[in-house]
């Protein structure tokens, strides 16, 4: 079973106008202990941050699972409306532009959405419905795509569930165990 920790990283970030501003960004790290979470976040961010930084907080989350998505799938989901628009208007030039690799992979924004889901079970002895809440982090471009990505991830499950809520998060990135296993080889 994975444990996910929320790690805050505080550092000086160069702004687009050239000024330097102290920022705090949040990341999710898959680890077994607080010490391991700190070591992993330091290993993950060190190549991207120059200068001093600190890890002011590390806390356990109630996230049960993470659904990641490839950049290509994120881009295709983002461009889906452009493709639909081109098909509806029968505009071949717009369709070619919307489906070109350059346009698909341009400016793909990956965001993280927290899905609260209630898994429904039925207790035959008491004839009562029991709902157990889980939190699942989903990588997507918007809330509608996050809902679709979550439902795709749940295909094949035998459990009944209701999506209670989907909320945008401020997480910059998620580092899973497999991310670190690749780098250790």
C-alpha positions in Angstrom: 0.0 0.0 0.0 1.3 3.4 -0.9 1.5 6.4 1.4 1.4 9.8 -0.1 3.0 12.8 1.6 2.4 16.5 0.7 5.8 18.3 0.7 6.1 22.1 0.6 9.3 23.4 -1.0 10.2 27.0 -0.5 12.8 28.6 -2.8 13.7 31.7 -4.8 12.1 31.5 -8.2 13.0 33.7 -11.2 9.9 35.5 -12.5 9.2 36.2 -16.2 10.1 39.9 -15.7 13.5 38.9 -14.3 12.8 39.6 -10.7 13.3 36.9 -8.0 10.4 36.0 -5.7 10.3 33.5 -2.8 7.7 30.9 -3.5 6.3 27.8 -1.8 5.2 25.0 -4.1 3.5 21.8 -3.0 4.4 18.3 -4.3 3.1 14.8 -3.6 5.6 12.1 -2.9 5.1 8.4 -2.6 7.1 7.2 0.5 6.9 5.0 3.5 8.1 7.5 6.1 8.5 11.2 6.6 12.3 10.8 6.4 12.0 9.0 3.1 9.5 11.6 1.8 12.0 14.4 2.6 14.9 12.5 0.9 12.8 11.8 -2.2 11.5 15.4 -2.6 15.1 16.7 -2.3 16.3 14.2 -4.9 13.4 15.1 -7.2 13.7 18.9 -7.1 17.4 19.4 -6.8 18.0 19.4 -10.6 15.4 22.1 -11.1 16.3 24.6 -8.3 19.4 26.6 -8.0 20.3 28.3 -4.8 18.9 27.7 -1.3 15.7 26.0 -0.6 13.9 24.5 2.4 11.2 21.9 3.0 9.0 23.7 5.6 6.3 21.1 5.9 5.7 17.4 5.2 2.4 15.9 6.0 0.6 12.6 5.3 -2.4 12.8 3.0 -5.5 10.7 2.7 -4.8 10.0 -1.0 -5.4 6.3 -1.7 -4.3 6.2 -5.4 -2.9 8.4 -8.2 -4.1 8.2 -11.8 -1.4 9.7 -14.0 -1.8 10.4 -17.7 0.8 10.7 -20.5 1.4 14.1 -22.1 0.1 12.9 -25.4 -3.3 11.8 -23.9 -3.5 15.1 -22.0 -2.9 17.0 -25.2 -5.4 14.9 -27.2 -8.0 15.6 -24.5 -7.3 19.3 -24.6 -7.6 19.4 -28.4 -10.7 17.3 -28.5 -13.0 20.3 -28.7 -11.0 21.8 -31.6 -11.3 18.5 -33.5 -15.1 18.4 -32.8 -15.4 22.0 -33.9 -13.6 21.2 -37.2 -15.8 18.2 -37.9 -19.0 20.1 -37.2 -18.0 23.0 -39.5 -16.4 20.6 -42.0 -13.3 22.7 -42.1 -10.4 20.5 -43.4 -7.7 23.1 -42.6 -8.9 23.5 -39.0 -9.0 19.7 -38.7 -5.5 19.3 -40.0 -4.3 22.0 -37.6 -6.1 20.5 -34.6 -4.7 17.0 -35.3 -1.1 17.9 -36.1 1.5 16.7 -33.6 2.9 20.2 -33.0 -0.5 21.6 -32.2 -1.4 18.6 -30.0 1.7 18.8 -27.8 1.9 22.6 -27.7 1.1 24.2 -24.3 -0.2 21.0 -22.6 -1.1 22.0 -19.1 -1.1 19.1 -16.7 -3.0 19.8 -13.5 -3.9 17.6 -10.5 -7.5 17.1 -9.4 -8.6 15.5 -6.1 -11.5 13.2 -6.6 -13.5 12.3 -3.5 -15.3 9.0 -4.3 -17.7 7.0 -2.2 -17.5 3.3 -2.7 -20.9 1.7 -2.0 -21.3 -1.7 -0.3 -24.4 -3.4 1.0 -24.5 -5.1 4.4 -26.9 -8.0 4.0 -27.4 -8.5 7.7 -28.6 -5.0 8.4 -29.9 -4.3 4.9 -28.0 -1.0 5.0 -25.9 0.7 2.4 -22.4 1.7 3.5 -20.3 4.4 1.9 -16.6 4.5 2.4 -14.9 7.7 1.1 -11.6 7.6 -0.7 -9.5 10.3 -2.2 -7.9 9.8 -5.6 -5.5 12.2 -7.3 -6.1 12.5 -11.1 -3.8 14.2 -13.6 -5.8 16.0 -16.3 -6.3 19.3 -18.1 -9.7 20.3 -16.7 -12.4 19.0 -14.4 -14.5 17.4 -17.2 -11.4 15.5 -18.5 -10.5 14.6 -14.9 -14.0 13.0 -14.4 -13.5 11.1 -17.7 -10.0 10.0 -16.7 -11.2 8.8 -13.3 -14.1 6.8 -14.9 -11.6 5.3 -17.4 -9.4 4.3 -14.5 -12.3 2.7 -12.7 -13.3 0.5 -15.7 -13.2 -3.1 -14.8 -13.8 -2.6 -11.1 -16.7 -4.5 -9.5 -17.3 -1.9 -6.9 -20.2 0.6 -7.1 -19.1 4.2 -6.6 -20.4 7.8 -6.6 -18.1 10.7 -7.3 -18.7 13.1 -4.4 -16.6 15.9 -5.7 -13.7 16.9 -7.9 -11.5 19.8 -6.9 -8.5 21.4 -8.5 -5.3 21.3 -6.4 -2.2 23.5 -6.1 0.1 20.5 -6.5 2.9 21.1 -8.9 3.8 17.5 -9.5 3.5 14.0 -8.1 6.5 11.7 -7.6 5.6 8.0 -7.3 7.7 5.1 -6.3 8.2 4.1 -9.9 9.7 7.6 -10.7 12.5 6.9 -8.2 12.9 3.3 -9.1 13.7 4.3 -12.7 16.4 6.7 -11.5 18.0 4.2 -9.2 18.8 1.7 -12.0 
